[in-house]
Amino acid sequence: MSHLSQRPESGPDSYEVGKAIPHEAAALHVTGRALYTDDLVARTKDCLHAYPVQVFVAKAKVTKLDTAPAYQVPGVVRVLTAEDVPGVNDAGVKHDEPLFPSEIRFFGHAVCYVLAESLEAARLGAAAVVVEVEPEPALIEVTDAIAAREFQGAQPTVERGDVEAGLNEAAHVFSGVFEFAGQEHFYLETHCALAHVDEAGQIFVQSSTQHPSETQEIVAHVLGKHSHEITVQCLRMGGGFGGKEMQPHGFAAVAALGAVITGRPVRLRLNRTQDLTMSGKRHGFHAEWRVGFDDAGLITGLEATLTADGGWSLDLSEPVLARALCHIDNAYWIPNIRVNGRIAKTNKTSNTAFRGFGGPQGMIVIEDILGRCAPLLGLEADELRRRNFYSEGQSTPYGQPVRHPDRIRAVWEGVHDAAELDRRRAEIAEFNAAHPHRKRAIGVTPVKFGISFNLTAFNQAGALVHVYKDGSVLINHGGTEMGQGLHTKMIQVAATTLGVPLEKVRLAPTRTDKVPNTSATAASSGADLNGGAVKNACEQIRIRLEQVAGAALGVSAADVRFVDGTAYALGREAGIAWEEVVKTAYFQRVQLFAAGYYRTEGLHWDSTTMTGSPFKYFAYGCAATEVEVDGFTGAYTTRRVDIVHDVGDSLSPLIDIGQIEGGFVQGAGWLTLEDLRWDSGDGPNRGRLSTQAASTYKLPSFSELPPEFNVILLERAHEEGAVYGSKAVGEPPLMLAFSVREALREAAAAFGPPGTSVDLGSPATPEAVWWALTEAARGHEQGQGEHGHVTDGLNGSHPEPSDPDAPERHPESEFRQYTGLSSLTRT
């Protein structure tokens, strides 16, 4: 067992990791006492308020910007424009995101910001600014960008074997097109920053950011300063989900620029509509594919092209696309594969990181393929998936060995047993036979998700741990808290490593002058990286204190153990209190603080060839979801969810189960409810986000939760080489929600004859489900056989009515607003 993963030998009751404890700030959250960035404004004297001047056209050149009228509004202090930038007028790391643009690239693009004594004065001042533009043709749909060959960034390929040979030798070959939507982060706290400058010119920025170090870098280069002149602190976030990994930087830079120019604190907080119309989403994708199966249902080859909708700039589109290509295999062995990737440039907000970071977009493609092809192969979808699981000794398409493939089967079988799927499916068959207008089904899908940043250099972290003379402990680390429980786990890691009770340890807010050069809290790596750094720092201190305690106890330092706040010598019952050891150490001039560091070992990745081992390990999971669908409306309910998930040896089981539940629900929202709509017409609102409020963008709520929701953590799942044997848990559970979509597919198919292949849009809204089940029912009326032929066409679209005088049911352009573009051909 590795040193990093080894837990204390004193037994689980004597240390803090592995205990189910509440979130460290839970009481503050539920009582409303938790402070967020914008709460600090009330504590800040003479604060100015910033308001964006948005331009509501999808693409244009700015021909006139007149800020003079804004100064006529009482309370307006300053209008920030590109002329005010002393450094680089850019908010991104790719230098393709002007902070104050001269060209409009999406509907709602901000060209300048108004600073005023009150938010209302800033709003009125922004409305007074005169902006004239010269409109240009805009690309809104990803298919429009593909047709126009408008791409940006790299176009990588993941390839193994001989794809053409794999398809040629296949007994069954299918091809299809699948377009699926993005997702709005809809964190409860919108983007916010508060900046001020002290008497020495040091700029201090409070920011709701997942990446304080990069926020620091962007602020520095906008202001033309060095990083040591900028301090960024993240107190906590009211949600992030990836939306605050790259996109807070520009807002922080605007606040900092305003503070430098005016000499007063500046606050910038977007309201909900501004946040929705100005910030990026999860990337929607367009996929074209061909797949081959042998007579046993084993995949012989897969060829695909994935096109990500990047929006107007690159942001994180390249690594998102790379992860999508690396996850198209999910849990399945594909001997011959070639997957090409590209990024469409559209006139929409710049799409960005979102929980799963491209993994869901890659995995949904193979899950959709298997769900659609299983009936045509005469197999149950469950069986087709099971037959294609990875086995020992096999590697991913990019060359990384798949460690612990037995865990794929362990979670799969665990779900089948715990959920009693055989019994329930028999009951569902009886129910469906007795109810012609309501159908039930159970979908089961696995998850294999790689943990680590795509870019190897990001897999490092630091920590700073202080032990004070009274024995209390303060820890700083580079990770940010967005509600996911990272700070809770870090307190448990520190307490366990030092051998003290939890109440001895306190955690300070994340800030760049305590721990520098941090990576984003993203890629599910927060606990792995920062936990390793915290453990390293605490071990340095503990080793010093063992020397002190050993001398006091008259034994070798190697024989000292700190357990529950007491230093013991092996074989002795009497010990010395932690506080006494610390006090003695201070008077002996022993250092009581330490900087910890951790880097993930064993990673290597060649982005030019898309080969290597980019992930430390894979997290595995499986979910079974039961749904019921109404045949008249397509409305559905989720009746029950069962999950078995691999988190290694859990650092904090209560936190992990909460993450699994939350990730699953957010994934179900993406796949079934959350329907982003942009105006793609040729009118003046072309490119406008139509779903720019909670009234028009449906989020999952308590009413979408299943009445029975069971989560089991996989047992005996120690992960060698990770902090205390744990595994990441932030992102992998989101993809367990594929089981919801596959259950809806099977329920829709139940309205047709056996062997019906159902094309289902994503998101699978009630409208999309209704189109799918209606198509299945029509196959029943037309006598579609067990191996019915599925023709090219829109997902769920209807063939031309047999009556030539019948009205067209749904034109293609309108239908695409209801569900994803999709087709399937069998050859």
N, C-alpha and C positions, 0 to 999 in steps of 0.2 A: 504494500500500500504506500502511495507517495506521501511525502511529508505534508504537502498542501491539502490533500484530501483526508488525512488521518484525523480522527476525532480523539479527544482526551481519553486516556485509558481508565479514568475514574468512573465511567459509566454515564448513561444519558440523563439520569436524574440530577447529576452534579454539575451539568453545564447548560448553557442557554440555547445553543443552536438546536433545532429540531423540536423546540417547544411551540405549541400553538398559542401565541400571544397576540393581542390586538395591535393594530397599526399604532405606531408611536404617537401620532397626532390625531387619533380617532376622536378623542374627547373634544379637542379643539374644533375639528371639522363639524361635528354634529351640534355643537353649541354655538357655532358661528364666531368663535374667538380666534380661529386660525387667520393669520394675516397673509394677504397676497399682495402683489406688487402695487396694485392700485389703492389698497388700504393705507399705504404709506403716505399718500398725497395729503391726507388730513393732518399728518404729523409734520408736514413740510411747509415752511413759511414762504410766502411770496411765490408760489408755484404758478408757472404759466402752463396753459393748455394748448396742445397742438392738434390741428384738424387738417385732414388731407383735402386737397382740391382734386377731385376725381373728374375724369373726362369720359363721357358715356358714349363711346364709339369703339368698335372692336379694333380698328387699325387706321392710323392717320398720321400725318405730319403736323406738328404744332407750328402754325404760321404766326401766331401772336399770343403773347402772355403779358397781360397788363395787371400788375398787382396794386397799382395806385388806388383803385376804388376800395380795396380792403382797408386801407389806412384811414378811410373816412368813417369806418365803423367804430363806434366807441368801444374802447377796451382792447383793440388790436394793437399789438406791440411790434410785431415783426412778421414778415412773410419770407420764409426760407425758399431760395431757389438755387439752381445750379451755380450761379455766380458766387454764392456764399461758401462753397465747398473749398477748403484750403488744400485738401489732399486729392484723393481719387473719387470721382463721382460715380461710385459703383457699390452696390450692396451685396454682391455675390462673390464667390471664390473663382468663378469662371470668367469674370469681367465681362459678362453679357447682361447685367442687370443694372442699368443706370438708376441711381437713387433719385435723381431729378431728370426724367427723360425728356428728350425733344421729339420723340416719336412715340405715339400711342400704340401699344401692342395687345391690349385686351380691354374689354368693356369695363370701365371703372378704374383704369390706370391713373395713379396719382402723379401730377406734374410738379406740385409744390405743396408746402404746408404753412398754415397760418398759426401764429402764436398769439394768444390773447390772455387777458386777465381771468376770463371765465370760459367754460366750454361753450356756452351759448354765443358769446362774442366771437369765439374762434369759428364756430359754425357759420355765423352770419358773415364773417369776414371771408371765409372760403367761398360762400355763395356769391360774394361781390367780385371775386377775381374773374377777369375776362380772359377766356381761352378760346382762340379761334384755330380751327384745324382744317386740313385738307384730307378728306377721307380716301382710303385706299381699299382695294378688294381684300376681304378677310377670309381665312380658312377656319371654319368652326369644327366641322366633323373630322375625325381621324381619317375617314375614307376619302374626304376631299384632299387632305394633305398627301395621302398615298397616291392618289391620281395625279396630283401636281408635282410629285416627287420632292416634296418639301420635307427634308429630314435634317437633323442636327446631331452632332456628336458622333461617337464611334458606332460601328455596325458589327458587333462581335458575332462569332459563330462557335457553338459547342458541337463537337463532332466525334464520333467513335464508330469504328467498323465500316461496313459498306452498306449504305442505306439502300441504294438501288438494288443490290443483291438481296437484301432483307425483304424488300417489298416484292421483288420478282418471285422469290421462293414462297411467298405467303399464299395460303389457301384462300384467304379473304382479305381484300383491300378496301378501305373506306377513305373518303376524303371529305373535308368539310371546311366551313368558315364559321368563326365564332367571334362575335364582338361583345365585350362586356364592359360595364360601366365602372367609373371611379367611385369615390366616396369622400364625403366631407368629414373632417375631423370632429367638428362640433364639440370641442372641449368647452367646458362650462365657463372658463376664464378666457376671454379673447386676448389677442396680442396686446401687450402692455410694456411700457418702459418708463422709468423715472430717472432723470440724470441731473447731477449738480456738479459744480466745480468748487474745490476748496481754495483756501488762501494761497496755497502753493501751486495751484494750477492742476492738481491731480483731479482727474475726471472719474467720478463714481457713478456707475449705472446699475440701477436695480432693473432686472429684466426677467420676464417670464420666458426663459430659454432653456432648452435641453442641452445647449452647447455653449456654456459661458466663455470658454477659451476662444471659440471662433467668433462669438459676438465681440469679444475684446479685440480680436484681430481686425474685424471689419470696421469697428468704431475707430480704431487707430489709423487705418489707411484712409478712411474718409476725412479724418481730421488732420492727416499728415503728421501724426505723432508716433512714438514708439509704444510698444505694448506695455512697458512698465509705467507709462503715464496714465494708463486706463485700468480701472478695477471694475469688474463685473460681478455682481452677486445675484444669485437666484435663491430667494427665500423658500419658495415652493411654487408649484404650478397647479392650477385648477384643471388638470388634464393637459396632455400634449400629443400623445399617440403618433409622434413623428412630425406633426405639423409645426412644432417649435424647435426643430433641429436646425434648419437653415433659415427659415423665414423671419425670425425675430430680429435678425442682425440689422436690417435696414431701418426698422422702427427705432431700435436702440440708437442707431447712428443719427437719426433725425433729432431725437431727444437730446443727445449729447452735443450735436452741432448747435442746437438752439440754446443750450445752457452755456456753451462757450461764447457765443455771440452776444447774448443778453446779460450774462453774468448771473442769471437767475435759474432756479430749478425748472425743469421742463418735463411735463408728463404727456405721454402719448398713449392713449388707449383707444383701440378701435371699438366702435359699437358693433352689434351682431351683424348688421347688414354690411357694414364696411369689411368686417372680417371675412364674411362669406364671399364678397365680391372681389376682395383684393388678395386673399391668400390661396395657396395651391391646395390641391386635393390628392387623393390616391390616384395613380395613373390608371385610366381606362386603357384597355388593350384591344387590338384587333389580331386575330390569329387565323392563319390558313394552315391546313395540315393534311397529311396522308399517313395512314397507319396500316400495318399488315399484321395479321394473326395467322397462326397455323391452325390445324384442325382441333388441337387441344385447347385453343384459346390463348396460347402464349404469344406475346408480342414479338414479332420478328423484325420490325423496323418502324421508325417514326421519322418523318420529315415535317418540319414546321417552320413558319416564319411568324415571329411575334413582333408586332409594331406597337410601341408604347406611345400614348398621347402625352407628349412632354409639355404641352403648353407653349408659352412664348419664349422661354429661356431654358437652359439646361438644368439648373439647380442640381438635384441628385438623380436625374433621369438615367445617367449612364450606370451608376452602381445598382440602381433599382432594376434596370433591364438585365444587367449581368446576373443578379440574384434570381430573376425570373427564369433565365436560361438554365441556371444551375439547379432549379427546383422543378422543372417540368417533369422530371422522372418521379417525383414524390417517393413513394415506397416501392416502386416497381423497377424490375430489371428490364432494360431495353438494350439488347445486344448491338443493334445497328441504329444509329441516331444522328441526325443533323438538324440543328435548330439555329436559325438565323435570327438576329435581333436588329431592330432599328428604332429610332425615335422620331416620331412625327412632330413637326413644328406647326402648332396651331395658334390662333389668336384667342387664347384663353389664359386664365391665371396659370402661372408656372407650377406644374404638378410636382409633388415633393414626396418626402418620406411619409409612410403611413404604416402602422403596425403590420409587420410581415415583410415590408420593404421589397416588394416584387415577388417574394415567395408565393403569396396567395395567387398572384396573377399567372405565375408559371404552373402551379399545381392545379388550378381550376381547369386548365386546358386538358391535362391528362385525365382528370376525374370526369370532365364532360365527355371526352372521347369514350371512356369505358362505360359510362352510363348510357350513352347513345348506342354503342355497338353491341353491348351484351345481349339484348333481345335478338338482334340480327344474327348472332352466333349461336342462338339457342341455349344461352346460359343465363343463370341468375347473375345480377350485377355483383352480388357478394362473392360468388364463386369465381367470377372472372378476375376480380381484384385479388382474391386469395392466391390464385394460381400464379399470378405474376409478381408476388412479393420477392424482394431481395433475399438471397441465401448467403450463407457463410462463404467468404472468399471472393465475392463479387464487388465491383467498384462502380462508382457513379460515372456518367458520361464524360466528366471532366477529369477523371482519374483518381479520385479519392476513395480509398477502401471504405466500405460500409461496415463500421464496427457495430457489434451487437445487433445484427439483423434479427436474431432470435427475439428481441424485444418487440419487433413489429408483430410477430405472431403472439407474443405474450399479451400485449394490449388488445389485440384483435380477439383472441380467445377469452380474455378477461371480460371484455364487453359482452360477448355472446353469452357467457355464463351468467354474469351479474344481471344482465337485462332479460334473461330467459327468452331469448329471441325465438327459439324453435316453438315454444308454447304460444308466444304472443302472435307469431306469424300465422299459426293455425287458426287462432281466434280472429285475426284480421281477415283471413280468407273467408271465414263464415260470415263476418260482418259485411264484407263487400258483396258476397253473393246475395245477401238479404236486403241490400240498400243500393238500388240502381242509381240514385242521385247523390250519394255520399260515398266516398272511398277513403280508406286508410292505407298507410304504407309505412314501412320502416326503412330508412336509409342508413347504411353503415359505411364510414370512410376512415382511412388511416391518415396519419401525418408523420412525415420524416422531415425535420427542419434543421438545417445547419446553423450552428451557433458560432459566431465571431463576425467581425467586420470583414467585408470583402477586401478592403485595403489593409494589408497586414500591419502597416505602421500604426493604425488606429488601435490595435489590440495591446494597449498599455495603460497603466493608471498609477496614480500616486495618492498618498494619504499622509496626514500629519496628526500625530496622537500626542496629547499632553497628559501627563499625570501630575496633579498638583500635590502640594505638601500634605493636604488633608486626606489624600487618597482618592479624591474624585478624579474622573477621567473625562477629557474632552477630545472628541475625534472630528477631524475634517477629512473629507475625501472629495474626489472630483466628480462624483455622480450627482445628479439632480433628482429631486423628489417631485413627482407629478401625481402622487396618489397611489403609486404602484407598490409602495412598501419597501423601497430600497433602503431608506434610512433605518427602518425597523430591523432589517436583516443585518445592516452594518453594526448596529448596537449589539445585536446578538453575537456577531462574529467577534467584536472587540471584547465583550464580556467573557466569552468562552476562552479566547486566547489568553487573556490576562488571568482568568480564573476568579472573576469577581461577579457579584450579583448585578443584574441589569440596572438597578437603581443607582449604581455607582457611575454609570456611563451617560454622558450627554453628547448630543451631536450638534455641531454648529452649521449654519447655512453655508451652502456651497459658494465659494468666491475665489477669484483668480489670483489674489495675492496670498492665499494660503496654500493652494495646490495648483501649480502652473501646468500649461500645455496638456490639458485634459482632453480626452475624446468625448464625443457626444454620449449622453445617456440614451443609447439606442442599440439596435441589433441584439436585443435581449442580453446584452453583455454587462449590464450595470453591476449585478451582484458578483459575477465571475471576476471582472477586472478590479473593481473597487474593493471587493471582499478580499482578494489576494493581496492588495496593497495595505489594507487595514490590518490584516493578519500579520503581514511582514513587519509593519511598524510596531505592533503590539508584541511580537516575538522578540524584537530587539530590546524592548523595555523589560520584558519578563526575564530574559536571559541575564540582564544586569541585576535584577532584583533577586534572582535565584542565587547569585553569588553572595548578596547581602544576607539573605535568609539562611543560606547554608552556613555562613560563618556564625550567625547567631544560634543556629540549632546544633552546631558542631558536626555537620555532615558535609559531604561533597555537594556542590551545586547540582550535580546530575541526579542527586537523590531527593531534590526538593520538588514538591508539587503544590501549585496554588489551586485550591478547590473552594469555591463558594466564599471567597474573601479571606481565606486563611492559608498560610504557608505551612505545609506539613513535610516532615521527613518520612521517607518510606519506612513502613513498619512501626511508626509511632502514632499514637492518638493525639497527643498534645501538639499544638502548633502556635504560630505567631500571627496575630491579626494583620491583614493587608495594610491597614493604616500605619501600624507600628513599623512594618518593613519599609514602607515608603518614607516615613519620617527618618528612620535610620539612614536610608540611602541618601536623603537630602544632606544630612549632616556629614556623610562620608563623601560628599561632592560627586555623587553618581548621577549621570544624566538621566532625567526623568521625562524626556520627550524624544520622539523619533520620527523621521520621515520614512515612510514605507513606499515600496515600489513593486509593481508586478507587470510582467509581460507574458502573454500567452505563448507558450513554446510549441514547436512542431508545426507551425503554419508556413506554407509557401504557396505563392500564386503568381502565375504568369498571365497578366491580363491580355497580352497580345495573342497568345495561343489558347487562352481560356482553359488552362490545365493547371493542376496542382492539388493541394489540400488546403483550401481556404478556411475550413471549419475545424474547431477543436473537437467537436463531437456532434452527434445528431440527437435531437430530442424527439421522442416518439409519443404518439397518442392515438386514440381511437374513440370515435363517438358513434352512438346509435340514436337516431331521432325518429320518433313516431309522429306522424301528422295525420290530420283529417281534412279533406278537401270537399267543398260544396260544388256540385256539378252545375248549378245554375249561375253562380257568380264567380267562381274561382277563389273565393275567400277560403282561408284555411286557418287551422289552429295547430299549434305545436302541443302535443299531448304529453310527451315524455322524452327526456334526454338522459342517456347514460354515457358516462365518460370514464375511461381508464387512461391516465396520463403519466408519463415518465418525467419526474422532476429530480431523478437521482435520489440521494438522501436529502430530504427537504431541509432547508435552513429554517423555514418558518411555515409550517403546514397551513395555518389559517390564512396567511398572506397568499400562499400558492393556490389554495383552493379558490380564494376570491379572484385571483388573476385568471384562473381557468374559466370560472363562471363568466367573468366580465369579458374575456377575450372571445369566448364562444358567442355571447350575445351580440357583441360588436360585429363579429363575422356574420352572424345571421342577419344583422341589419344591412350589411353590405350586399348580401346575396339575395335578400328578399324584400326589403323595404325602401332602402335609401336610393332614391331615383333622381339623380342629378339631371336637370334639363337646361339646355342652352337654346336660345332662340336662333334657329338656323335659317330663318326666312331672309328675304332680301330687303326688308323694311328698315326703318331707322334704329330698331332695337336688335339688329343682327348681332349675335355674340353676347347678348345679355343673359346672365344667369337668372333663370325664371324661378328657381327654387332657392330663394335667398332669405328665408325665414323659417322658423319652426312650424309655421302654419302651412308651408308648402313643401317642406322637406321632412319626410316622416322618419323619426328615429325610433329605435326599439325602446319600449318602456316596460313597466311591470306587466302590462296586459299581454305582452308578447312572450313573457316567461312561461315555460311549461309548468303545469301544476306539480309535476314530479321531475326533479332535477337532481340526479345522482352523480357525484364525482368521487372517484377512487384514485388515490395515488399508487402507482405501481410499486410493489414491495421488492426488496432485495435488488435495488437498482443503483447501488453505489457507483459513482462516476469517478474513476481514477484520474487524477490530475486536475481536478476542479476543487474549489474551496470547500472544505469539509464534505466532499463527495456529492455535492449538490449539482443540479442542472438549472439552466435558465428556464424561465416560465412566462416571460412577457408576451412574446409573439406566437409561439407554436399553437396555443389553444384556439387562436382566431380561426385557423384553418380546419378545426374540428367541425366548424359550422357547414362544411361541404355536405355533411350528412343531412342537413335540413333540406338543401336544394335537391339532393338525390332522392330523399323521401318524397318530396313534392313531384319529382319526375315520375317515380314509380306509382304514386297515387293517381297522377294524370293518366298514365298508361293503363291503369286499371279500368278506366272508362272504355277502353278499346279491347280488342281480342288479345289472347296470349301472343307474345312475340312483338307487340307494338313498340316501335322505337319512337321516343318522344324527344323533340327538340324543345328546350326550355330556355327562355331568356334569362339574363342576369342584369339587373335584379329580377328575381322571380316574383314580381308583384302579383296580386290577384288577377290583374288583366292578363299578364303573361301566362299564368297558370290556366286561366279560362281558355285562351287561344290554344294552349297545348292539349288540354283535355277535350276540347271540341274537335281538334284534329284527330285525336285518338278515337273519339266516338264516331267520327265520320269513317275512319278506317273500319270500325266495327260494322257500320251500315253497308260499306262497300265490300265486306267480306275479306278484309286484309288477313292473310294467313300468318302462321307462326313465324315465317321468315319474310314478312312483308317488305316490299321495296320502298325505300325512302328516297324521294327525288330531291333535286336541288330546289331551293326556295327559301323564303324567309322563315325564320324560327317561328313556328306556330301559325304561319300565314295560311290562308285558305286558297285552294285551287279555284280557278274560275268556275262560277256556278254553272250547272248544266243548263239552266234556263237562260238563254241569251238576253232576255229582257230584264233579268234580275240585276239589281244595283250592285256595284262593286262593294265588297264587304269592308275593305280597309286598304287604301293605297299604300304603296311601299313607304313613301316619305313620311306618312303619318304613323304607320305601324312601328317604324324604328324608334319613335318616341315612347312606345309602350314596352319594348323588349329589345334584346340584343339581336343584331344581325347574325343570322346563322343559316347554315345549310349543311347537308350531309349527302354524299353520293356513295353508293356501293358498287364495286366493280368486281 
